[in-house]
Amino acid sequence: MSADSADAPTPPTTDSPAPSADSHPSDASAPSEFVRLLRAQRVWDTELPDFAPAAAPADPLPLFEQWFTEAVAAGQVEPHTMSLATADAGGLPDVRTVMLHGADQEGWHFASHAGSRKGRHLAARPYAALGFYWPAQGRQIRVRGPVTVAPPEVAQADLHARSAGALASALVGRQSEVLDSYEELERASDAAWDRARREPDAPAPSWTVYVLAPDEVEFFQGDARRRHVRLTYRRREDGTWGRDLLWP
């Protein structure tokens, strides 16, 4: 969230010049209804918490856990979802929303099929970035670093600790492949649900847990006066963390 994007919309003035007879609807001086709607949206229409970076812990993980807990307490919808950015073999970026499966001293954990688009990207370029946005408190967290693959037994334990629906989805597989018809998906999904109920420990070999070991973690706290606080942790060669404040 940039500083500009948090600005309140500017109301139209009554003394604006009327459009000339030869003006065109596409003129920059005549914003479209979509642009008017876009500019009318507000962000952080709530009281924002304070953030004292000098009191932040030496390691980013405890601060992430604290902010996550506070996001849940603030009623943030789906705080465990995050944006995952990867790049393909040619360096072209891609991004999607995925679920966080854990965070510990090894890194931030998420899962997918090895043959999915993100799985193929990470096989070619094992480096990624994560983005959490919690507007209930005007906060975001950015994480980036190299990605490794957890052992297969970790992936299967992760899968079978989740719901029957998650297992059924994993058993369908074929993520990111071209689908000929929705009816084909319905048939495959029905069969997968039946198997998930009959075999709650059924394996899904392509299901993979990925671990992003952060090189850099940034905590952003929005401020009503646009004095946003940005605290960045950067991992040193000896494994300890350096901290810097950034201009918003």
C-alpha positions in Angstrom: 0.0 0.0 0.0 1.7 3.2 -1.1 1.2 6.5 0.7 -0.8 7.9 -2.3 -3.2 5.1 -2.3 -4.4 5.9 1.2 -5.4 9.5 0.3 -9.0 10.4 0.8 -10.9 11.1 -2.5 -11.0 14.7 -3.7 -14.6 15.9 -3.9 -15.7 17.5 -7.2 -15.8 21.3 -7.1 -18.8 23.3 -8.3 -16.8 25.9 -10.2 -15.1 23.4 -12.6 -15.3 24.6 -16.2 -18.1 22.9 -18.2 -16.9 20.6 -21.0 -16.6 22.3 -24.4 -18.8 21.3 -27.3 -16.0 19.5 -29.0 -14.8 17.6 -25.9 -14.7 13.8 -26.2 -15.8 11.3 -23.5 -12.3 9.8 -23.5 -10.6 13.1 -22.6 -8.4 13.0 -19.5 -10.5 15.9 -18.1 -13.6 13.7 -18.1 -12.9 10.6 -15.9 -15.0 7.5 -16.6 -17.6 6.1 -14.2 -15.1 3.4 -13.3 -12.5 6.0 -12.4 -15.0 8.0 -10.4 -15.9 4.9 -8.5 -12.3 4.0 -8.0 -11.4 7.4 -6.6 -14.4 7.3 -4.3 -13.0 4.3 -2.4 -11.5 4.8 1.0 -9.0 2.8 2.9 -8.1 2.4 6.6 -11.5 3.8 7.7 -10.7 2.8 11.2 -8.4 3.7 14.1 -4.9 2.5 13.3 -2.6 1.0 15.9 0.8 2.6 16.9 4.0 0.8 16.0 7.3 1.6 17.8 10.0 0.1 15.7 12.7 0.7 18.4 10.9 -1.8 20.6 10.6 -4.5 17.8 12.3 -7.8 18.5 15.7 -8.7 17.0 14.2 -11.5 14.9 11.2 -10.9 12.4 9.4 -14.1 13.3 8.1 -13.0 16.8 6.9 -9.8 15.3 5.1 -11.6 12.5 3.4 -13.9 15.0 2.4 -10.9 17.1 0.9 -9.0 14.2 -0.9 -12.1 13.0 -2.4 -12.6 16.4 -3.5 -9.0 16.5 -5.0 -9.2 13.0 -7.1 -12.1 14.1 -8.2 -10.2 17.2 -9.1 -7.2 15.1 -11.5 -9.3 12.9 -9.3 -9.3 9.8 -10.9 -11.6 7.2 -8.7 -14.5 6.2 -5.4 -13.2 7.7 -3.7 -16.5 6.8 -4.0 -15.8 3.0 -1.1 -14.2 1.2 0.1 -13.2 -2.2 2.8 -15.4 -3.6 5.0 -14.0 -6.4 7.2 -16.2 -8.5 8.9 -15.9 -11.9 9.0 -18.4 -14.8 12.2 -19.7 -16.5 12.3 -16.6 -18.7 12.0 -14.3 -15.7 8.4 -13.2 -16.3 6.6 -12.6 -12.9 3.3 -14.1 -11.7 1.3 -13.7 -8.6 -1.6 -15.5 -6.9 -3.2 -15.8 -3.5 -2.4 -18.9 -1.4 -2.7 -20.0 2.2 0.0 -19.9 4.8 0.6 -23.3 6.3 3.1 -22.3 9.0 6.0 -20.0 10.0 8.9 -21.0 12.1 12.7 -20.6 12.3 13.0 -22.5 9.0 10.8 -20.0 7.2 7.3 -19.4 5.9 5.5 -22.6 4.7 3.0 -23.0 1.9 1.9 -25.9 -0.3 0.8 -26.8 -3.9 1.2 -29.4 -6.5 4.7 -29.8 -8.0 3.2 -29.7 -11.5 1.2 -26.5 -11.0 2.3 -23.2 -12.5 3.8 -22.0 -9.3 5.5 -25.4 -8.8 7.1 -25.2 -12.2 8.2 -21.7 -11.5 9.8 -22.6 -8.3 11.6 -25.6 -9.8 13.1 -23.3 -12.4 13.7 -20.3 -10.1 13.6 -21.3 -6.4 13.1 -17.8 -5.1 9.8 -16.1 -4.2 8.1 -13.2 -2.4 5.1 -13.2 -0.1 2.8 -10.3 0.7 0.3 -10.1 3.6 -2.2 -7.2 3.7 -4.4 -6.7 6.8 -6.5 -3.5 6.2 -8.3 -3.9 9.5 -5.1 -2.4 11.0 -3.5 -0.7 8.0 -0.7 -3.3 8.0 1.2 -5.2 5.5 4.2 -7.6 5.6 6.5 -8.5 2.8 8.8 -11.5 2.8 11.2 -12.7 0.2 13.9 -15.3 -0.1 15.0 -18.7 -1.5 12.5 -21.5 -1.5 13.2 -25.2 -0.7 11.1 -28.3 -0.9 10.2 -30.1 2.3 10.5 -33.9 2.5 7.6 -35.9 1.0 6.6 -37.2 4.4 6.1 -33.6 5.6 3.9 -32.8 2.6 1.7 -35.9 3.2 1.4 -35.1 7.0 0.5 -31.5 6.1 -2.2 -32.7 3.7 -3.8 -35.3 6.0 -3.9 -32.8 8.9 -6.3 -30.7 6.8 -10.0 -31.2 5.8 -11.5 -33.9 3.6 -12.2 -31.2 1.1 -8.5 -30.3 1.0 -7.6 -34.0 0.4 -10.2 -34.3 -2.3 -8.9 -31.3 -4.1 -5.3 -32.6 -3.9 -6.4 -36.0 -5.2 -8.0 -34.3 -8.3 -4.6 -32.9 -9.1 -3.8 -31.6 -12.6 -3.6 -28.0 -11.3 -3.0 -25.4 -14.0 -3.6 -27.9 -16.8 -6.1 -27.1 -19.6 -9.6 -28.2 -18.7 -11.7 -29.4 -21.6 -15.1 -28.9 -19.9 -16.5 -28.2 -16.4 -18.3 -31.5 -16.5 -14.9 -33.2 -16.6 -13.9 -31.4 -13.4 -17.2 -32.4 -11.8 -16.6 -36.1 -12.5 -13.0 -36.0 -11.2 -14.0 -34.1 -8.1 -16.9 -36.5 -7.3 -14.5 -39.4 -7.6 -11.9 -37.7 -5.4 -14.4 -36.9 -2.7 -15.5 -40.5 -2.6 -11.9 -41.7 -2.3 -11.1 -39.1 0.4 -14.0 -40.3 2.5 -13.1 -44.0 2.0 -9.3 -43.5 2.3 -8.6 -40.5 4.6 -4.9 -41.3 4.4 -4.8 -41.6 0.6 -1.5 -40.3 -0.8 -1.3 -37.4 -3.2 2.2 -37.7 -4.6 2.3 -34.3 -6.3 1.4 -32.4 -3.2 4.4 -30.4 -2.1 5.3 -28.2 0.9 7.5 -25.3 0.1 9.6 -23.3 2.6 10.6 -19.8 2.0 13.7 -18.9 4.1 13.6 -15.1 4.3 16.5 -12.9 3.3 14.3 -9.8 4.0 11.1 -9.1 5.9 9.4 -5.7 5.9 6.7 -4.6 8.3 4.5 -1.7 7.2 2.3 0.2 9.6 -0.1 2.7 8.0 -0.6 6.1 9.6 -3.5 8.5 9.2 -1.1 11.5 8.6 0.8 9.4 6.0 3.8 9.0 8.3 3.8 5.3 7.5 6.3 3.2 9.4 8.4 0.8 7.4 10.8 -1.5 9.3 12.9 -3.9 7.3 14.9 -6.8 8.6 17.7 -8.1 6.4 19.6 -11.3 7.1 23.4 -10.9 7.6 25.9 -13.5 6.4 26.3 -14.7 10.0 22.6 -15.5 10.2 21.7 -12.5 12.5 19.4 -9.7 11.4 20.0 -6.1 10.6 17.2 -3.6 10.9 16.5 -0.4 9.0 13.7 2.2 8.8 12.7 3.1 5.3 11.0 6.3 4.0 7.4 5.6 3.2 
